[in-house]
Amino acid sequence: MSEHLEELQLTLGEGPCVDAFGLGSAVLAPDLQARESQDRWPVFAPEATAAGAGAVFAFPLQVGAISPGVLDLYAGTAVELDSEELADAMVFADTATLVLLDTRIDETWARPDRRPPDEHVPDEGFEDLGGHRAEIDQATGMITVQLCVGIEEAFIRLRAYAYTYGRRLSVVAADVVAHRLRFAPDMDADPGRADDDA
C-alpha cells in the first residue's frame, strides 16, 4: 500500500508528502476522511482512502538546505499520534536523512570520475535507493525532447497521462524509457495524449 500511495502523491502532485517537502515541515493527516483533509487534498484524500489508508504523517528529511526526500507513515484507520510517537517519528526521519545522505556521498565517491586519484573505495555494491524515481526522471527528460518543452511541463504531461489512463507513474515512465510510448509533439493535444509505439 505504501508504494502505491507514494506514487499516487507523485502522480497527482498533492498530498501530505508533497506539502511536507515543499514546506520543509511535518504534515499530519490523522483522518483522510475528515473535511479538512478532503478540502486540502481533494483528489489524493479520496484516492488514498480507497486504497486503504486512513491516516498519513509526512516528515521532511532535511539537514540545513539539503532535503533528500520525505518519510511518510501510513495507518489503515484514522489515528492521532501522541507526543511520544511523534518524537519517535522525528527521530526516524533524522536517522533516515543521515543514512540517505551518507549513502549518496558513498555513491558519489564510488564513481571513478568523482573521486580523488588513489582514493580507496571498498569493493561493495550500492543499491539504487530510488530506482523508479530515476526512471521517472529519465522519462521526463525524454518527453522534453519529444515535445520540445521544459522539464516541468514534461513532468506534468507524464503525470497527466498516468492519471488520465489510470496507470502507475512508474509503469508509464518505464514504457517511455523502453520506447513503447512516445508523447505526441502536437502542442494543441490533450496534456495526456501520447502515441503508443508498441
VMD Tcl script that draws the C-alpha trace (Angstrom):
set ca {
  {0.00 0.00 0.00}
  {2.76 2.49 0.90}
  {4.42 2.29 -2.53}
  {1.08 2.87 -4.23}
  {0.31 5.87 -2.01}
  {3.76 7.39 -2.60}
  {3.32 7.06 -6.33}
  {-0.22 8.43 -6.10}
  {1.06 11.62 -4.45}
  {3.80 11.97 -7.04}
  {1.32 11.44 -9.88}
  {-1.31 13.82 -8.52}
  {1.13 16.44 -7.25}
  {-0.78 16.72 -3.99}
  {-0.81 15.06 -0.58}
  {0.96 15.28 2.77}
  {4.30 14.17 1.26}
  {4.19 16.89 -1.39}
  {3.28 19.53 1.20}
  {5.94 18.38 3.68}
  {8.62 18.55 1.01}
  {7.51 21.99 -0.14}
  {7.04 23.47 3.33}
  {10.01 21.79 4.98}
  {7.89 20.85 8.00}
  {5.86 17.87 9.16}
  {2.35 17.48 7.73}
  {-0.02 15.35 9.79}
  {-3.28 14.00 8.39}
  {-4.76 11.84 11.17}
  {-8.04 11.31 9.29}
  {-8.12 11.35 5.49}
  {-11.92 11.27 5.53}
  {-12.13 14.44 7.61}
  {-13.35 17.57 5.85}
  {-10.00 19.31 6.41}
  {-8.12 16.55 4.55}
  {-10.74 16.35 1.79}
  {-10.56 20.13 1.25}
  {-6.76 20.25 1.35}
  {-6.20 17.27 -0.99}
  {-9.45 16.92 -2.97}
  {-8.09 14.26 -5.34}
  {-5.49 12.49 -3.17}
  {-7.59 12.05 0.00}
  {-10.42 10.02 -1.61}
  {-7.95 8.01 -3.74}
  {-5.81 7.22 -0.68}
  {-8.88 6.25 1.34}
  {-10.00 3.94 -1.46}
  {-6.51 2.38 -1.43}
  {-6.89 1.56 2.27}
  {-5.22 4.49 4.03}
  {-6.90 6.16 6.99}
  {-4.09 8.49 8.04}
  {-0.82 9.84 6.65}
  {2.03 11.50 8.53}
  {4.78 13.11 6.44}
  {8.15 14.20 7.84}
  {10.68 16.01 5.64}
  {14.18 14.54 5.58}
  {16.28 17.63 5.96}
  {19.69 18.86 7.10}
  {20.02 22.60 6.58}
  {19.13 23.35 2.96}
  {19.63 19.72 1.88}
  {16.47 17.61 1.61}
  {16.75 14.11 0.11}
  {13.05 13.40 0.48}
  {10.18 12.77 2.89}
  {9.41 9.95 5.33}
  {5.73 9.01 5.15}
  {3.96 6.89 7.74}
  {0.58 5.36 6.92}
  {-2.20 3.87 9.01}
  {-5.18 1.86 7.79}
  {-7.53 3.74 10.12}
  {-7.81 7.29 11.39}
  {-5.39 7.75 14.28}
  {-3.72 10.57 16.21}
  {0.00 10.38 17.06}
  {0.69 11.01 20.74}
  {3.71 13.10 21.76}
  {5.95 10.04 22.20}
  {5.03 8.60 18.80}
  {5.56 11.99 17.19}
  {9.02 12.27 18.80}
  {9.90 8.74 17.62}
  {8.82 9.58 14.06}
  {11.04 12.67 14.07}
  {14.00 10.59 15.27}
  {13.33 8.08 12.47}
  {13.22 10.94 9.95}
  {16.52 12.36 11.23}
  {18.13 8.91 11.09}
  {16.81 8.25 7.57}
  {18.19 11.62 6.45}
  {21.66 10.81 7.71}
  {21.59 7.33 6.17}
  {20.40 8.65 2.79}
  {22.92 11.48 2.68}
  {25.74 9.15 3.71}
  {24.73 6.65 1.01}
  {24.60 9.37 -1.63}
  {28.05 10.58 -0.62}
  {29.34 7.00 -0.78}
  {27.75 6.50 -4.20}
  {29.37 9.69 -5.48}
  {32.80 8.63 -4.29}
  {32.27 5.13 -5.67}
  {32.28 6.57 -9.20}
  {35.85 6.69 -10.56}
  {35.26 10.05 -12.26}
  {34.10 11.66 -9.00}
  {36.80 10.63 -6.53}
  {40.30 11.95 -5.99}
  {43.19 9.95 -7.53}
  {44.34 6.98 -5.45}
  {41.24 7.20 -3.25}
  {40.47 3.72 -1.89}
  {36.83 2.66 -2.08}
  {35.62 -0.62 -0.56}
  {34.57 -3.22 -3.10}
  {30.85 -3.23 -2.41}
  {27.78 -2.54 -4.46}
  {25.49 0.36 -3.72}
  {21.78 -0.18 -4.11}
  {19.77 2.35 -6.05}
  {17.56 3.88 -3.37}
  {15.02 5.25 -5.83}
  {15.16 3.16 -8.98}
  {11.68 4.09 -10.13}
  {12.36 7.78 -9.40}
  {15.44 7.65 -11.62}
  {13.36 6.11 -14.41}
  {10.68 8.78 -13.96}
  {13.38 11.45 -14.25}
  {14.75 9.77 -17.39}
  {11.30 9.55 -18.94}
  {10.65 13.21 -18.13}
  {13.88 14.14 -19.89}
  {12.87 12.12 -22.95}
  {9.50 13.85 -23.05}
  {11.19 17.27 -23.01}
  {12.86 16.26 -26.28}
  {9.74 14.66 -27.78}
  {7.56 17.71 -27.07}
  {10.20 20.47 -27.15}
  {9.05 21.69 -23.72}
  {10.68 22.43 -20.39}
  {11.25 19.82 -17.70}
  {8.33 21.00 -15.54}
  {5.81 20.77 -18.37}
  {7.20 17.38 -19.41}
  {6.71 16.06 -15.87}
  {3.16 17.46 -15.79}
  {2.39 15.71 -19.10}
  {3.81 12.42 -17.77}
  {1.72 12.69 -14.60}
  {-1.38 13.69 -16.58}
  {-1.04 10.67 -18.85}
  {-0.65 8.29 -15.89}
  {-3.64 9.79 -14.10}
  {-5.86 10.02 -17.18}
  {-5.34 6.36 -18.08}
  {-5.30 5.07 -14.50}
  {-1.76 3.71 -14.82}
  {1.07 3.79 -12.32}
  {3.53 6.59 -12.97}
  {6.50 4.20 -12.78}
  {4.90 1.91 -15.41}
  {4.26 4.82 -17.79}
  {7.83 6.04 -17.24}
  {9.17 2.54 -17.98}
  {7.17 2.49 -21.23}
  {8.62 5.86 -22.27}
  {12.19 4.79 -21.46}
  {11.72 1.50 -23.34}
  {10.31 3.40 -26.36}
  {6.95 1.64 -26.07}
  {5.28 5.01 -25.51}
  {6.09 8.28 -27.24}
  {4.40 11.58 -26.46}
  {2.90 13.41 -29.44}
  {4.59 16.72 -30.31}
  {1.24 18.34 -31.20}
  {1.12 21.30 -28.81}
  {-2.68 21.57 -29.13}
  {-3.12 17.99 -27.95}
  {-4.58 16.99 -24.64}
  {-1.88 17.11 -21.91}
  {-2.09 13.36 -21.59}
  {-2.12 12.49 -25.30}
  {0.65 10.16 -26.44}
  {1.29 7.69 -29.21}
  {1.81 4.02 -28.37}
  {4.68 2.65 -30.40}
  {4.03 -0.93 -29.44}
}
mol new
graphics top color blue
foreach p $ca { graphics top sphere $p radius 0.5 }
foreach p [lrange $ca 0 end-1] q [lrange $ca 1 end] { graphics top cylinder $p $q radius 0.2 }
display resetview
